[in-house]
Amino acid sequence: MKMKKLLMVGLILMAFTATSVLAVEGGNSRKGKHLFKNNCKSCHNAGGEAEELNPMSKTMAQWDRYFKKKAKKHSGSVMKDLSKKDLKDIHQFLFDKAADSPSPETCG
Amino acid sequence: MNKILLIVVGLLSLSLTSHAVDHSKFIKGPFADGSEVTKVCLECHEDEATDFMLTPHWTWSRTQVVNGKEVQLGKINAINNYCSTIVSNEVHCSECHAGYGWSDQSFDFSDKTRVDCLICHDTTGTYHKDGDNSGWPTDHVKLATVARNVGMPVRQNCNSCHALGGGGNNAKHGDIGLVLDYPERSVDVHMDADSNDFQCQTCHVTQNHYISGANLPTAADGYKAIACTQCHEADPHAESRLNAHVAKVACQTCHIPVFAKEDATQMDWDWSTAGRDIVPAGVDGKTVRYKKSVGTQTWVKNVEPSYAWFNGKASVHLVGDIIDPTVPTKMAYPLGDIADNTAKIHPFKIHTGKQVYDSKNNYFITNHIYGDDGFWTTADWERSIKIGMEASGLPYSGEYDFAQTTMHWRIDHMVAPANEALGCLDCHGDDGRMNWEALGYKSDPMRM
């Protein structure tokens, strides 16, 4: 039983470590907010042509996964038109204000 | 004419950008701390550091005439109705000092290696200082990356301090919030990130690191104040009736109908409720907020300014000035009246407060709020007052109470698109926003 508990603690710690390895860093979150509004919200708004999105729509890990794996598959050219730096800034904003972040934000 | 000026400003911005030097060629790192970065900056920019150290962004003080007397005044010794004074709270307040390691009154203001170049010149948006470390950057900042990417300041750099003073986004000024990082046209026509995109220094013209502009509470003499007429003509309207107003009405009065757009600003701070375990009545957690450590604060969005005559100079309450606790003390207010030919009607935010004062000596207390023994931690008025008064050298009688205060903040930013400027009836209508009697008129001058 004791061993099981230790294993659980170990697994949880590993999960946290894995998250922190993935976590985005070095982006300009405040600029990302502006870029998100200008480039994403035009479609991702209430009643818009795509699902409404704001930073709290996902957790930090979910935003990380999105930008690592799914962003490339986004329809249209918006993801290709944005520079790597711009995408990182948007990613940083969404991550920093995600649902499970220390300072979640609904706007954007 | 305005178009020509805009083109000149645009070309100037372009030429500044084109002269931006790629510092990644000269700077390698790693750096143990911010001061180690500064040492590398000084290898080429020693004169810039010397110039900078003469400016209020470093000294937090300047010789100026206040209330008829020549005094040293600046953030270093000013008293306001937010957190009152910085004395004994340096570890916290120096978060916004463009320097490293100002933890107490022994800080060496002659040490060039303590200048923080990065707070203004970071272009990565990742440089950050917290209010618990005497102005040193937080541990997560990658100093080498930031140092290799230095450049001309943008609004985000200035906002890192000027939008966050007083305990939160847009707390103090009312017209300077984080929304000005990348504002839309409806927030400010000049700074509109998708069009004019003026940076702060477009108007706050900077020479030898001295940034022009006169904040009312700390530049009571109006030194290096800036004006709309730096770019705009003195009579810019096509309509003569409007041009007839400019002798007595500041541009800002009509062109900034509201402040605190998007970000609420703090309008009242009542310290008298601080330290209690029971939340006072009327607190809703949104407009009226309560924390045991700070008391009750009122935050409001889209605020209509108050109006007063202003000749560019101000009167400021200084530490140790005697108060009459039965009436609100004006901590800073504009000078000028209806008879003053140099004064114009100008918009202001009037912040109100209730502050702790020595009820025998009748002056405000320089409270010790930060640190393990500060009020924010202990919620112990007696203890924190004694430490704060000892640090400032102001005698404490042993008795305290709370007195009302007001403080004027000039409103200059958040200039609305022209079609949103005030119209005739906004001031001269039946329910106009001007208090003509308070301004010295018998009634609405249009109806006299």
Interface residues (C-beta under 8 A of the other chain):
Chain A: E25 G26 G27 N28 S29 R30 K31 K33 H34 N38 D89
Chain B: T124 G125 T126 H140 K142 T145 Q156 L178 D181 Y182 A193 D194
